[in-house]
Amino acid sequence: MCRRRGPLEEATTLWRNGLLVFALCDRCAASHDVVFSPTPAGVEMRVRRRSSVGLVTQEVPHVHSSR
């Protein structure tokens, strides 16, 4: 999940069969809620931002056709 490189000692990690499958640095963990749940196939992860994301929209200009 985390796009920032850093030492694994400063991250929450999930390993499966000796492979790193999930890493979340402390910085990102401060702004996300992460829930791990066991499933018959393995582990389900749900990640949600704690703060809302602001989206900027722009109105599409209207083109008037002259017929």
C-alpha positions in Angstrom: 0.0 0.0 0.0 2.7 2.5 1.0 4.5 4.1 -1.9 7.3 5.6 0.3 10.4 3.5 0.8 11.6 3.0 4.3 12.9 0.5 6.8 10.6 -2.4 7.6 11.2 -1.8 11.3 9.1 1.3 10.9 6.2 -0.3 9.2 3.3 -2.7 9.8 3.9 -5.7 7.7 2.0 -8.9 6.7 4.0 -11.9 5.5 2.6 -15.0 3.9 4.7 -18.1 3.3 7.9 -16.1 3.7 6.8 -13.3 1.3 6.0 -9.7 2.1 2.5 -9.1 0.9 1.6 -5.9 2.7 3.6 -3.0 4.2 2.3 0.2 5.7 4.7 2.8 7.0 4.0 4.6 10.3 3.4 7.9 8.4 0.6 6.4 6.3 -0.8 4.4 9.2 -1.5 7.7 11.0 -4.0 8.6 8.3 -5.5 5.2 7.5 -7.6 2.6 9.3 -6.4 -0.9 8.4 -8.3 -4.1 9.4 -7.0 -7.6 8.9 -9.5 -10.4 8.9 -8.8 -14.2 8.5 -10.6 -15.9 5.6 -10.6 -19.5 4.4 -8.3 -18.4 1.5 -5.9 -16.3 3.6 -6.3 -12.8 5.0 -8.5 -10.0 3.9 -7.3 -6.4 4.3 -9.5 -3.4 4.3 -7.9 0.1 4.2 -9.8 3.3 4.6 -8.6 6.9 4.8 -9.5 8.6 8.1 -9.9 12.0 6.5 -12.1 12.8 3.5 -10.4 13.4 0.1 -11.2 16.7 -1.5 -12.0 16.5 -5.1 -11.8 19.4 -7.4 -14.2 19.5 -10.3 -14.5 21.8 -13.2 -17.5 22.4 -15.3 -17.2 21.4 -18.9 -17.6 24.5 -21.1 -20.7 24.5 -23.3 -20.1 24.7 -27.0 -22.9 26.3 -28.9 -23.3 25.2 -32.5 -24.6 27.6 -35.1 -27.1 25.9 -37.4 
